[in-house]
Amino acid sequence: MPTSPKRSPRSSLKPPHEMQPIRTQADLEQHWRLLMGPLGFSRPQLWLNVLAPGGQPTAFLAQLEDLPHEPDVQLLDRIMELNRQLLDHHVADGSVALLLARPGPDRRTLSDADWAVALTDAASAHDIPLRPIYLATDADLRIISPDDMLAASA
């Protein structure tokens, strides 16, 4: 007798308009956990979710895989240009939530901080309000703090 395939965590999610609004960092962490499912990654990824005013998740969710070790400034500029268009035409006064994910231990790397700085700079260049940037590894999910980003620019 055939068995039914396992469902991914994302296939069992509520539609965005039925999800809880993201008003706090704890809400955002829970949101990422629901979207990602169990920790563990085979390659570096960037997740983006456009949030409506008041923090309501929208259907504008993207997962980019196979990120290079170092940030690609031109790629990030194009991504943020697209996000700016989404905000201008579909989600006025919204914001963008970002999650970097990579295989390996929880120890922060210079590459993690470089990516966070590059993402922040690209968003700033396009006047995009960002939520705190999260880092997911095989071991943990945490915010990339401003201190982490300062270490990258030192």
Secondary structure per residue as TSV (DSSP state, phi and psi in degrees):
chain	resnum	aa	ss	phi	psi
A	1	M	-	360.0	128.7
A	2	P	-	-68.3	147.9
A	3	T	-	-102.3	153.7
A	4	S	-	-77.5	145.0
A	5	P	-	-66.7	152.2
A	6	K	-	-68.5	140.4
A	7	R	-	-89.0	139.7
A	8	S	-	-75.6	156.5
A	9	P	G	-55.8	-36.9
A	10	R	G	-68.1	-28.5
A	11	S	G	-71.0	-18.0
A	12	S	G	-103.8	9.6
A	13	L	-	-75.4	153.5
A	14	K	-	-70.3	158.4
A	15	P	-	-61.1	150.3
A	16	P	G	-50.8	-40.2
A	17	H	G	-68.6	-13.5
A	18	E	G	-99.8	-5.2
A	19	M	S	-75.9	157.7
A	20	Q	-	-67.0	138.8
A	21	P	-	-62.1	151.3
A	22	I	-	-102.3	103.9
A	23	R	-	-113.2	-19.8
A	24	T	S	-131.0	169.0
A	25	Q	H	-63.4	-36.1
A	26	A	H	-63.8	-38.9
A	27	D	H	-61.9	-42.4
A	28	L	H	-66.4	-42.2
A	29	E	H	-60.2	-44.5
A	30	Q	H	-62.4	-39.8
A	31	H	H	-59.2	-48.5
A	32	W	H	-62.6	-41.4
A	33	R	H	-61.0	-41.1
A	34	L	H	-64.3	-41.7
A	35	L	H	-70.8	-41.7
A	36	M	H	-77.1	-36.5
A	37	G	-	79.5	-154.3
A	38	P	S	-61.8	146.2
A	39	L	S	-66.5	155.3
A	40	G	-	128.5	119.5
A	41	F	-	-134.4	141.4
A	42	S	S	-91.5	-18.6
A	43	R	S	-157.3	161.7
A	44	P	-	-64.7	142.7
A	45	Q	E	-141.4	157.9
A	46	L	E	-127.3	126.6
A	47	W	E	-109.8	138.9
A	48	L	E	-132.4	137.8
A	49	N	E	-138.6	122.6
A	50	V	E	-80.6	130.9
A	51	L	E	-111.4	138.0
A	52	A	-	-74.5	165.8
A	53	P	G	-54.4	142.2
A	54	G	G	84.9	-1.8
A	55	G	G	86.4	9.4
A	56	Q	-	-69.5	123.5
A	57	P	E	-60.2	148.0
A	58	T	E	-115.2	174.7
A	59	A	E	-76.2	-5.0
A	60	F	E	-80.6	84.6
A	61	L	E	-126.1	131.4
A	62	A	E	-134.0	147.4
A	63	Q	E	-130.1	114.1
A	64	L	E	-103.4	128.1
A	65	E	E	-109.1	168.1
A	66	D	S	59.9	44.8
A	67	L	-	-64.2	144.1
A	68	P	-	-68.9	162.1
A	69	H	S	-60.9	-42.3
A	70	E	S	-101.5	145.8
A	71	P	-	-60.0	140.7
A	72	D	-	-100.5	102.9
A	73	V	H	-60.9	-39.4
A	74	Q	H	-66.4	-40.9
A	75	L	H	-61.7	-46.3
A	76	L	H	-64.5	-36.0
A	77	D	H	-62.3	-43.6
A	78	R	H	-65.5	-41.0
A	79	I	H	-61.8	-45.9
A	80	M	H	-71.1	-30.7
A	81	E	H	-63.0	-42.5
A	82	L	H	-63.6	-43.7
A	83	N	H	-61.8	-38.6
A	84	R	H	-61.3	-42.1
A	85	Q	H	-64.4	-41.0
A	86	L	H	-60.8	-44.7
A	87	L	H	-65.2	-41.8
A	88	D	H	-67.3	-38.0
A	89	H	H	-104.8	-18.0
A	90	H	T	-130.1	-29.4
A	91	V	S	-136.5	63.0
A	92	A	T	-54.6	137.7
A	93	D	T	64.9	20.8
A	94	G	-	-84.9	-173.7
A	95	S	E	-142.7	174.1
A	96	V	E	-124.5	133.2
A	97	A	E	-104.8	135.9
A	98	L	E	-126.1	143.3
A	99	L	E	-136.2	124.5
A	100	L	E	-93.9	136.1
A	101	A	E	-132.4	141.6
A	102	R	-	-154.8	156.7
A	103	P	S	-71.9	159.3
A	104	G	S	113.6	-179.1
A	105	P	-	-73.8	172.0
A	106	D	S	-71.3	-16.7
A	107	R	-	-54.0	124.8
A	108	R	-	-65.1	143.1
A	109	T	-	-116.0	163.6
A	110	L	H	-62.3	-35.6
A	111	S	H	-61.5	-40.7
A	112	D	H	-57.5	-48.2
A	113	A	H	-66.8	-39.9
A	114	D	H	-59.8	-42.8
A	115	W	H	-63.1	-44.2
A	116	A	H	-62.1	-42.9
A	117	V	H	-63.9	-45.9
A	118	A	H	-63.7	-40.4
A	119	L	H	-63.9	-44.0
A	120	T	H	-63.4	-43.8
A	121	D	H	-63.5	-44.1
A	122	A	H	-64.4	-41.6
A	123	A	H	-64.0	-42.8
A	124	S	H	-62.1	-40.2
A	125	A	H	-62.7	-24.8
A	126	H	T	-108.3	12.7
A	127	D	T	54.9	48.6
A	128	I	-	-105.6	120.3
A	129	P	-	-70.1	127.5
A	130	L	B	-108.4	146.6
A	131	R	-	-84.0	167.7
A	132	P	-	-55.3	138.5
A	133	I	-	-82.2	132.3
A	134	Y	E	-104.5	152.9
A	135	L	E	-121.3	126.0
A	136	A	E	-113.4	131.8
A	137	T	-	-123.1	-173.3
A	138	D	S	-67.5	-16.9
A	139	A	S	-112.4	-24.3
A	140	D	-	-159.6	166.0
A	141	L	E	-127.1	124.9
A	142	R	E	-152.7	162.8
A	143	I	E	-75.8	142.5
A	144	I	-	-88.3	110.1
A	145	S	-	-78.3	161.4
A	146	P	H	-56.2	-34.9
A	147	D	H	-63.2	-38.4
A	148	D	H	-60.6	-41.3
A	149	M	H	-71.1	-34.5
A	150	L	H	-62.5	-36.7
A	151	A	H	-61.4	-32.4
A	152	A	H	-71.7	-32.3
A	153	S	H	-90.7	-3.4
A	154	A	-	-81.7	360.0
